[in-house]
């Protein structure tokens, strides 16, 4: 049985690169504010 961490990491890997870039931009914007 998978642990929650394993499930979360596998779901993160499934996020496509555009979604990752969008998340990174949002995180950077949040840090600037």
Secondary structure, DSSP 8 states (H G I E B T S, - for coil): ---HHHHHHHHHHHS-HHHHHHHHHHHHHHHH-
